[in-house]
């Protein structure tokens, strides 16, 4: 676990990388998207943009309230682990290039470091390219 003081106006994921002195390629954000009417968790590096087409033809970002309601976490603190309703999870394949990665631990200002293969196991995640 790695903790830092969250600044209200900061960009969530990049803030974690800067304040913890981490390579942004190792810090991943969890985004909630709707694919064919079902919610999924897409985990990508914080400095990258999600390519919605990588999720499917009828993919769109979930609204903040919908994402918070489904996961039980606030935006900026959505973790791929311990969600209220376990969402199908897709991890960007770039995570596998690193010995460890960082994901939100369930609140703003708290990051969990773990091996990407452990994250795959814990979430039953599929891995594929999700970024532009």
RAPETA-V765832 format. One record per backbone hydrogen bond with DSSP energy under -1.0 kcal/mol. NH is the residue of the N-H (numbers start at 0). CO is the residue of the C=O. Records with the same first field share a line. If there is no record, write none. Layout:
# RAPETA-V765832
NH->CO  CO
This chain:
# RAPETA-V765832
1->110
3->108
9->6
14->10
15->11
16->12
17->13
18->14
19->15
21->16
25->22
27->101
28->43
30->41
32->39
33->59
34->37
35->57
37->34
39->32
40->87
41->30
42->89
43->28
45->26
47->44
50->129
51->49
53->50
54->51
59->33
61->31
66->62
67->63
68->64
69->65
70->66
71->67
76->73
83->70
84->69
89->40
90->125
91->42
92->127
94->91
95->92
96->93
97->94
100->113
101->25
102->111
104->109
109->106
110->1
111->102
113->100
118->114
119->115
120->116
121->117
122->118
123->119
124->119
125->88
127->90
131->48
